[in-house]
């Protein structure tokens, strides 16, 4: 019983269920089909390009998230911690496929709600429906503002902004696999200037440079 209520507590921490009482959540779980899964380390939860048939929630554990450019020219790897939700914006709309790959970095607990159950739940629960609309609206508004953000004249700040635009959240460890020439092309600058800026950031212990790879131990230190 205690473990069951711990799961309920975790679910209530998720943005989609915030505002619901434990009694309301128990009633929803009793009426709707919720899939609970425990996964060991190293298992793929969702793969880039695979169909998104359900809302998947990370209740416990850590996921490795891998995002690749459309032309496979560079890849960003980061972490997702619980509680969290995997790309809810891809359940509906033009592209109903995951655009990132999610792999368990530690043992994880996953909650999955199939699309038809999400539709029914949205109809039955006003709180759930409003929370879902708020999440999707917030993501849309953030994306609309990106093209209007001012560009810094400092190259190091532009490098940081480039990485930030590709992140799920601007915190935690990141690993960007990209060649200097490609990063220079993306930022409309020279390879030499990119190299000098990154070496300066490494001397400040903000990044660790490898061949074709920029490792960032804590992204929040970069944006301070």
C-alpha positions as CSV (number, residue, x, y, z in Angstrom):
1,X,0.0,0.0,0.0
2,X,2.8,2.4,0.9
3,X,4.5,1.8,-2.5
4,X,1.2,2.5,-4.2
5,X,0.8,5.8,-2.5
6,X,4.4,6.7,-3.2
7,X,3.6,6.3,-6.9
8,X,0.5,8.5,-6.5
9,X,2.7,11.1,-4.8
10,X,5.1,11.0,-7.8
11,X,2.3,11.3,-10.3
12,X,0.9,14.4,-8.5
13,X,4.4,16.0,-8.9
14,X,4.0,15.8,-12.7
15,X,2.9,19.1,-14.3
16,X,-0.1,17.4,-16.0
17,X,-1.5,16.3,-12.7
18,X,-0.8,19.3,-10.5
19,X,-3.9,20.6,-8.9
20,X,-5.5,17.2,-8.5
21,X,-6.2,15.8,-5.1
22,X,-5.0,12.3,-4.3
23,X,-8.6,11.2,-4.1
24,X,-9.3,12.5,-7.6
25,X,-6.1,10.8,-8.9
26,X,-7.1,7.5,-7.4
27,X,-10.5,7.8,-9.1
28,X,-8.8,8.5,-12.5
29,X,-6.4,5.6,-12.1
30,X,-9.3,3.3,-11.3
31,X,-11.2,4.4,-14.4
32,X,-8.5,4.8,-17.0
33,X,-5.8,2.4,-18.3
34,X,-2.4,3.5,-16.9
35,X,0.7,1.5,-17.8
36,X,3.4,1.3,-15.2
37,X,6.8,0.0,-16.2
38,X,10.2,-0.6,-14.4
39,X,13.2,-0.5,-16.7
40,X,16.8,-1.3,-16.0
41,X,19.8,0.8,-17.0
42,X,20.6,0.9,-20.7
43,X,17.1,0.3,-22.1
44,X,15.5,2.5,-24.9
45,X,12.3,4.2,-23.7
46,X,11.7,6.0,-27.0
47,X,13.8,6.2,-30.2
48,X,14.1,9.2,-32.5
49,X,11.7,8.7,-35.4
50,X,9.5,6.1,-33.7
51,X,5.7,6.8,-33.5
52,X,4.5,8.6,-30.4
53,X,1.4,6.7,-29.4
54,X,1.3,7.6,-25.7
55,X,2.3,10.1,-23.1
56,X,5.3,8.8,-21.3
57,X,6.2,10.1,-17.8
58,X,9.5,9.5,-16.0
59,X,8.5,8.9,-12.3
60,X,11.9,7.8,-11.0
61,X,15.4,7.6,-12.3
62,X,17.5,9.4,-14.9
63,X,17.2,9.3,-18.7
64,X,20.0,10.0,-21.3
65,X,18.5,12.1,-24.0
66,X,20.1,12.2,-27.5
67,X,19.2,14.7,-30.2
68,X,20.7,14.7,-33.6
69,X,20.7,17.4,-36.3
70,X,18.5,16.6,-39.4
71,X,21.6,16.1,-41.5
72,X,23.4,14.1,-38.7
73,X,26.1,16.8,-38.6
74,X,26.1,17.1,-34.8
75,X,24.6,15.5,-31.7
76,X,23.6,16.8,-28.3
77,X,23.5,14.4,-25.3
78,X,22.0,15.5,-22.0
79,X,20.0,14.1,-19.0
80,X,16.4,14.2,-18.0
81,X,15.6,13.7,-14.3
82,X,12.3,12.7,-12.6
83,X,9.6,13.7,-12.4
84,X,9.2,14.6,-16.1
85,X,7.3,14.0,-19.4
86,X,8.7,12.9,-22.7
87,X,7.8,15.2,-25.6
88,X,4.0,15.7,-25.1
89,X,3.9,18.0,-28.1
90,X,4.5,15.0,-30.4
91,X,1.4,13.1,-29.3
92,X,-0.7,15.2,-31.7
93,X,-0.1,17.6,-34.6
94,X,1.9,17.4,-37.8
95,X,4.7,15.1,-36.6
96,X,3.6,12.4,-34.2
97,X,7.0,10.8,-33.9
98,X,9.7,11.4,-31.3
99,X,12.5,13.8,-32.3
100,X,14.8,12.6,-29.6
101,X,16.1,9.2,-28.2
102,X,15.5,8.5,-24.6
103,X,17.7,5.8,-22.9
104,X,17.6,4.8,-19.2
105,X,20.8,5.9,-17.4
106,X,19.7,4.4,-14.2
107,X,16.8,2.0,-13.2
108,X,13.6,4.0,-14.1
109,X,9.9,3.9,-13.4
110,X,7.8,4.9,-16.4
111,X,4.1,5.7,-16.6
112,X,2.5,5.4,-20.1
113,X,-1.0,6.7,-21.0
114,X,-2.2,5.8,-24.5
115,X,-3.5,8.5,-26.8
116,X,-7.1,7.5,-26.6
117,X,-6.9,7.5,-22.8
118,X,-5.4,11.0,-22.9
119,X,-8.3,12.2,-25.0
120,X,-10.8,10.7,-22.6
121,X,-8.9,12.0,-19.6
122,X,-8.9,15.5,-21.1
123,X,-12.6,15.3,-21.5
124,X,-13.3,14.0,-18.0
125,X,-10.8,16.2,-16.0
126,X,-10.8,20.0,-16.5
127,X,-7.6,20.2,-14.4
128,X,-5.8,17.7,-16.7
129,X,-7.1,19.4,-19.8
130,X,-5.9,22.9,-18.6
131,X,-2.5,21.6,-17.6
132,X,-2.0,20.0,-21.0
133,X,-3.0,23.2,-22.8
134,X,-0.7,25.2,-20.5
135,X,2.3,22.9,-21.3
136,X,1.7,23.0,-25.1
137,X,1.0,26.7,-25.1
138,X,4.2,27.5,-23.0
139,X,6.4,25.5,-25.4
140,X,4.8,27.2,-28.4
141,X,5.4,30.6,-27.0
142,X,9.0,29.9,-26.2
143,X,9.6,28.7,-29.7
144,X,8.0,31.8,-31.2
145,X,10.3,34.1,-29.1
146,X,13.6,32.4,-30.1
147,X,14.0,34.1,-33.5
148,X,13.5,37.5,-31.7
149,X,16.2,37.1,-29.1
150,X,19.1,39.5,-29.5
151,X,22.4,38.1,-30.7
152,X,25.5,38.9,-28.5
153,X,28.6,40.3,-30.2
154,X,30.7,38.1,-27.9
155,X,31.5,34.7,-29.5
156,X,31.5,32.8,-26.3
157,X,28.0,34.0,-25.5
158,X,26.9,33.0,-29.0
159,X,28.3,29.5,-28.5
160,X,26.4,29.2,-25.2
161,X,23.2,30.4,-26.9
162,X,23.6,27.9,-29.7
163,X,23.9,25.0,-27.2
164,X,21.0,26.4,-25.1
165,X,18.6,26.5,-28.1
166,X,19.2,22.8,-28.6
167,X,18.7,21.8,-24.9
168,X,15.7,20.4,-23.1
169,X,16.6,22.6,-20.2
170,X,19.6,24.9,-19.6
171,X,21.1,23.0,-16.7
172,X,23.0,19.8,-16.0
173,X,25.7,18.0,-17.9
174,X,25.8,18.2,-21.7
175,X,27.9,16.7,-24.5
176,X,27.9,18.3,-27.9
177,X,29.5,16.2,-30.6
178,X,30.4,18.7,-33.4
179,X,33.4,19.5,-35.5
180,X,34.9,23.0,-35.2
181,X,34.2,23.7,-38.9
182,X,30.5,22.9,-38.4
183,X,30.2,25.0,-35.3
184,X,31.9,27.9,-37.1
185,X,29.5,27.5,-40.0
186,X,26.5,27.5,-37.7
187,X,27.7,30.7,-36.0
188,X,29.0,32.4,-39.1
189,X,32.5,32.7,-37.8
190,X,35.9,31.3,-38.4
191,X,37.2,28.0,-37.1
192,X,40.2,29.8,-35.5
193,X,37.9,32.2,-33.5
194,X,35.7,29.3,-32.4
195,X,38.8,27.3,-31.2
196,X,40.1,30.3,-29.3
197,X,36.8,31.0,-27.6
198,X,36.4,27.3,-26.6
199,X,39.9,27.1,-25.3
200,X,39.3,30.2,-23.2
201,X,36.1,28.6,-21.8
202,X,38.1,25.4,-21.0
203,X,40.8,27.5,-19.1
204,X,37.9,28.8,-17.0
205,X,36.9,25.1,-16.3
206,X,33.5,25.6,-17.9
207,X,34.0,23.0,-20.7
208,X,36.2,20.1,-21.4
209,X,37.3,19.7,-25.0
210,X,37.9,16.5,-26.8
211,X,38.4,15.8,-30.5
212,X,35.0,16.6,-32.1
213,X,33.3,16.9,-28.8
214,X,32.5,19.7,-26.2
215,X,31.7,18.3,-22.8
216,X,29.9,20.6,-20.3
217,X,29.9,19.4,-16.7
218,X,27.2,21.9,-15.6
219,X,25.5,24.0,-18.1
220,X,24.1,26.4,-15.4
221,X,27.6,27.6,-14.8
222,X,27.9,28.6,-18.4
223,X,24.8,30.8,-18.4
224,X,25.5,32.5,-15.1
